Amino acid sequence: MRKKTATVWLMAGVTILSLSACNPQGKQDSSTHEQQDNQQEQQSSQDANKNKQTESQDQNDQSSESNEGQTVDKADQHQSNDNGMVTVAHPNDLQVLVNKSHKLPDGFVPKNLQYADVRFPYDEKVQKRKVRKVTSDALKQLFQAADNKGIQLFAQSGYRSYERQETVFASNVDRYGEKKASQVSAHPGTSEHQSGLAMDITSRAVDFKLIQAFGDTEAGRWVAKHAHEFGFIVRYPKGKQDITGYEYEPWHLRYVGKDAATKIYKKDWALEEYKRNE
């Protein structure tokens, strides 16, 4: 009886040792695979989160460009400076007010700048041919509509950086004196051209100049009557200098979106009046 019992225990021990010897790393391999799977799953999760963040950012950018009727709360629209100048808090808003008392943030560069796909009286690919994409798209439609009526428009000057506006203003000061320069051009940081939403246009009839006589040409009259249909306003209209701070500029178009532009046109407002009444 003792011999049989010993034999059974001996055989059991051999079996256990045999099973253990078949895969001495079994537990370790399983743990390693689990760690690898966890790492891969974690990496996949991180990649998915990054993709979601990228998609979300893209959607936000597209929404900002396409939602032309969107406005921000008035209470959150501006930040005042100690010197009385107001720095706009939402410079990418399509109806952002930029004038002698409302400036763009320091270092501001508008998003989605691109070369406007319209006619220019020069071939050089210079900075002033750029505007925001939403402005470029609307300009192309405006120019096409004018072409269909036999009217040739030419874009002359769009985006200007802060540094470029410094040069422009200094040149006007040298030419006219500071008082007159302030009536015909903007101080750096207060120019609509820096927003990427403005474009100066002209025609062959005025030798491609930016002069008030443009408003009396066929092209100028057509633009004044139809620009709002494409989301533009004549930013500095005749008789509004006390409101806008600038002399009449029939060549200066500002994109604000079709809804806002139509309301401004029908009410015969300047942008300042629209902002007070929105």
C-alpha positions as CSV (number, residue, x, y, z in Angstrom):
1,M,0.0,0.0,0.0
2,R,2.8,2.5,0.8
3,K,4.6,1.6,-2.4
4,K,1.4,2.4,-4.5
5,T,0.9,5.7,-2.7
6,A,4.5,6.8,-3.2
7,T,4.2,5.8,-6.8
8,V,1.1,8.0,-7.3
9,W,2.7,11.0,-5.6
10,L,5.8,10.6,-7.7
11,M,3.8,10.4,-10.9
12,A,1.8,13.5,-9.9
13,G,5.0,15.4,-9.2
14,V,6.5,14.4,-12.6
15,T,3.3,15.5,-14.3
16,I,3.4,18.9,-12.6
17,L,7.1,19.3,-13.4
18,S,6.4,18.3,-17.0
19,L,3.6,20.8,-17.4
20,S,5.7,23.6,-15.9
21,A,8.6,22.7,-18.2
22,C,6.4,22.8,-21.3
23,N,5.9,26.6,-20.8
24,P,8.1,28.1,-18.1
25,Q,7.5,31.6,-19.5
26,G,3.7,31.2,-20.1
27,K,2.6,33.7,-17.4
28,Q,5.3,36.2,-18.3
29,D,4.4,36.0,-22.1
30,S,0.8,36.6,-21.3
31,S,1.6,39.6,-19.2
32,T,3.9,41.0,-21.9
33,H,1.1,40.6,-24.5
34,E,-1.4,42.3,-22.2
35,Q,1.0,45.2,-21.7
36,Q,1.6,45.5,-25.4
37,D,-2.1,45.4,-26.1
38,N,-2.7,48.0,-23.4
39,Q,0.0,50.2,-24.9
40,Q,-1.5,49.8,-28.4
41,E,-5.0,50.5,-27.1
42,Q,-3.7,53.6,-25.2
43,Q,-1.9,54.8,-28.3
44,S,-5.0,54.3,-30.5
45,S,-7.0,56.2,-27.9
46,Q,-4.5,59.0,-28.0
47,D,-4.5,59.1,-31.8
48,A,-8.3,59.1,-31.8
49,N,-8.4,62.0,-29.4
50,K,-5.9,63.9,-31.5
51,N,-8.0,63.2,-34.6
52,K,-11.1,64.4,-32.8
53,Q,-9.3,67.6,-31.7
54,T,-8.0,68.2,-35.2
55,E,-11.5,67.6,-36.7
56,S,-13.0,69.9,-34.0
57,Q,-10.6,72.6,-34.8
58,D,-11.2,72.3,-38.5
59,Q,-14.9,72.5,-37.9
60,N,-14.5,75.6,-35.8
61,D,-12.4,77.3,-38.5
62,Q,-14.9,76.3,-41.2
63,S,-17.8,77.4,-39.0
64,S,-16.2,80.8,-38.4
65,E,-15.7,81.3,-42.1
66,S,-19.2,80.1,-43.2
67,N,-21.4,81.4,-40.4
68,E,-21.5,85.0,-41.8
69,G,-24.4,86.1,-39.7
70,Q,-22.8,85.1,-36.4
71,T,-22.2,87.9,-33.9
72,V,-20.8,87.9,-30.4
73,D,-22.3,89.2,-27.2
74,K,-21.8,93.0,-26.9
75,A,-20.6,92.6,-23.4
76,D,-17.7,90.4,-24.6
77,Q,-16.9,92.3,-27.7
78,H,-14.2,94.8,-26.6
79,Q,-11.4,95.4,-24.2
80,S,-10.6,99.0,-23.2
81,N,-7.0,100.3,-22.9
82,D,-5.8,102.9,-20.5
83,N,-5.4,105.5,-23.2
84,G,-9.1,105.3,-24.3
85,M,-8.4,103.2,-27.4
86,V,-10.5,100.0,-27.5
87,T,-8.9,96.7,-28.5
88,V,-11.4,94.4,-30.1
89,A,-11.7,91.0,-28.4
90,H,-12.9,89.1,-31.5
91,P,-10.9,90.3,-34.4
92,N,-11.9,87.4,-36.7
93,D,-15.6,88.2,-36.4
94,L,-17.0,89.2,-39.8
95,Q,-18.6,92.3,-38.5
96,V,-15.7,93.4,-36.3
97,L,-15.5,97.2,-35.9
98,V,-12.1,98.6,-36.7
99,N,-11.8,102.3,-36.8
100,K,-10.0,105.3,-35.1
101,S,-11.2,104.2,-31.6
102,H,-11.2,100.4,-32.1
103,K,-7.9,98.7,-32.8
104,L,-6.9,95.1,-33.6
105,P,-4.9,93.2,-31.0
106,D,-1.1,93.6,-31.1
107,G,0.5,91.1,-33.5
108,F,-2.9,90.1,-35.0
109,V,-2.7,88.3,-38.4
110,P,-6.1,87.1,-39.8
111,K,-6.6,83.4,-40.4
112,N,-7.0,81.8,-43.9
113,L,-5.3,84.5,-45.8
114,Q,-4.9,83.7,-49.5
115,Y,-4.3,85.5,-52.8
116,A,-7.6,86.8,-54.1
117,D,-8.6,85.1,-57.3
118,V,-9.7,88.2,-59.1
119,R,-8.3,90.7,-61.6
120,F,-5.5,93.1,-60.6
121,P,-3.9,95.8,-62.7
122,Y,-0.5,94.3,-61.9
123,D,1.1,90.8,-62.0
124,E,3.3,90.8,-58.9
125,K,2.2,88.4,-56.1
126,V,2.6,90.9,-53.3
127,Q,1.0,91.0,-49.8
128,K,-1.7,93.4,-50.7
129,R,-3.3,90.8,-53.1
130,K,-4.2,88.7,-50.1
131,V,-7.5,88.7,-48.2
132,R,-9.3,86.1,-46.0
133,K,-10.7,83.2,-47.9
134,V,-14.3,84.3,-47.2
135,T,-13.5,87.7,-48.7
136,S,-11.8,86.2,-51.7
137,D,-14.7,83.9,-52.5
138,A,-17.2,86.8,-52.3
139,L,-15.0,89.0,-54.4
140,K,-14.8,86.4,-57.1
141,Q,-18.6,86.3,-57.3
142,L,-18.8,90.1,-57.3
143,F,-16.3,90.5,-60.1
144,Q,-18.1,87.7,-62.1
145,A,-21.4,89.5,-61.8
146,A,-19.8,92.7,-63.0
147,D,-18.2,91.0,-65.9
148,N,-21.6,89.6,-66.9
149,K,-22.8,93.2,-67.1
150,G,-19.8,94.2,-69.2
151,I,-18.2,96.0,-66.3
152,Q,-14.5,95.4,-65.6
153,L,-13.5,95.7,-61.9
154,F,-9.9,95.6,-60.7
155,A,-8.7,94.8,-57.2
156,Q,-6.0,97.1,-56.1
157,S,-5.1,96.6,-52.4
158,G,-6.3,94.1,-49.8
159,Y,-4.4,92.9,-46.7
160,R,-1.8,95.1,-45.0
161,S,0.2,93.9,-42.1
162,Y,0.7,96.2,-39.1
163,E,4.3,97.0,-40.3
164,R,3.1,97.8,-43.8
165,Q,0.4,100.2,-42.4
166,E,3.1,101.9,-40.4
167,T,4.9,102.7,-43.7
168,V,1.7,103.8,-45.4
169,F,0.7,106.1,-42.6
170,A,4.2,107.6,-42.3
171,S,4.3,108.3,-46.0
172,N,0.9,110.1,-45.8
173,V,2.1,112.2,-42.9
174,D,5.2,113.3,-44.9
175,R,3.0,114.1,-47.8
176,Y,-0.1,115.7,-46.2
177,G,0.8,116.4,-42.5
178,E,-0.6,114.3,-39.6
179,K,-4.1,115.9,-39.5
180,K,-4.8,115.2,-43.2
181,A,-3.1,111.9,-43.1
182,S,-5.4,110.8,-40.3
183,Q,-8.4,111.6,-42.5
184,V,-7.2,109.6,-45.5
185,S,-5.4,106.7,-43.9
186,A,-5.4,104.7,-40.7
187,H,-2.9,104.6,-37.8
188,P,-1.2,101.2,-37.5
189,G,-3.5,98.7,-35.8
190,T,-6.7,100.6,-36.7
191,S,-6.8,99.8,-40.4
192,E,-9.5,97.5,-41.8
193,H,-6.9,96.2,-44.3
194,Q,-5.2,94.4,-41.5
195,S,-8.4,92.4,-40.8
196,G,-8.2,90.7,-44.2
197,L,-11.9,91.7,-44.8
198,A,-11.3,94.8,-47.0
199,M,-10.3,95.3,-50.6
200,D,-9.8,98.6,-52.5
201,I,-11.1,98.3,-56.0
202,T,-10.8,100.5,-59.1
203,S,-11.3,100.6,-62.9
204,R,-9.6,101.5,-66.1
205,A,-11.8,104.7,-66.3
206,V,-9.8,106.3,-63.4
207,D,-6.5,104.8,-64.6
208,F,-6.7,102.3,-61.7
209,K,-6.3,105.0,-59.1
210,L,-8.1,105.1,-55.8
211,I,-9.9,108.4,-56.1
212,Q,-13.4,109.7,-55.3
213,A,-14.1,110.0,-59.1
214,F,-14.4,106.2,-59.1
215,G,-17.8,106.6,-57.5
216,D,-19.0,108.5,-60.6
217,T,-17.9,105.9,-63.1
218,E,-20.2,103.1,-64.4
219,A,-18.2,100.6,-62.3
220,G,-18.4,102.7,-59.2
221,R,-22.2,103.2,-59.5
222,W,-22.7,99.5,-60.1
223,V,-20.7,98.5,-57.1
224,A,-22.5,100.9,-54.8
225,K,-25.8,99.5,-55.9
226,H,-24.9,95.7,-55.9
227,A,-22.0,95.1,-53.5
228,H,-24.4,94.2,-50.7
229,E,-25.7,91.3,-52.7
230,F,-22.3,89.6,-52.3
231,G,-21.8,90.6,-48.6
232,F,-19.8,93.9,-49.1
233,I,-20.5,97.5,-48.1
234,V,-18.9,100.7,-49.2
235,R,-17.2,101.2,-45.9
236,Y,-16.8,105.0,-46.0
237,P,-19.9,106.3,-47.7
238,K,-20.5,109.9,-48.7
239,G,-21.8,112.2,-46.0
240,K,-20.8,109.9,-43.1
241,Q,-17.4,111.3,-42.3
242,D,-18.5,112.5,-38.8
243,I,-19.4,108.9,-38.1
244,T,-16.7,106.9,-39.7
245,G,-13.9,109.5,-39.3
246,Y,-12.8,109.1,-42.9
247,E,-13.6,111.0,-46.1
248,Y,-15.7,109.4,-48.8
249,E,-14.0,106.3,-50.3
250,P,-16.1,104.7,-53.0
251,W,-13.3,102.2,-53.7
252,H,-13.0,100.7,-50.2
253,L,-15.1,97.6,-49.9
254,R,-15.5,95.7,-46.6
255,Y,-16.9,92.2,-46.3
256,V,-19.5,91.8,-43.5
257,G,-21.7,89.0,-44.8
258,K,-24.8,89.2,-47.0
259,D,-27.3,89.6,-44.1
260,A,-25.4,92.5,-42.5
261,A,-24.5,94.1,-45.8
262,T,-28.1,94.1,-47.0
263,K,-29.4,95.6,-43.8
264,I,-26.7,98.3,-43.9
265,Y,-27.5,99.1,-47.5
266,K,-31.2,99.3,-47.0
267,K,-30.8,101.5,-43.9
268,D,-28.2,103.7,-45.5
269,W,-25.9,103.1,-42.5
270,A,-22.2,103.1,-41.9
271,L,-20.9,100.1,-40.1
272,E,-20.7,102.1,-36.9
273,E,-24.5,102.7,-37.0
274,Y,-25.1,99.0,-37.7
275,K,-23.0,98.0,-34.7
276,R,-25.0,100.5,-32.4
277,N,-28.3,99.1,-33.6
278,E,-27.7,95.4,-34.0
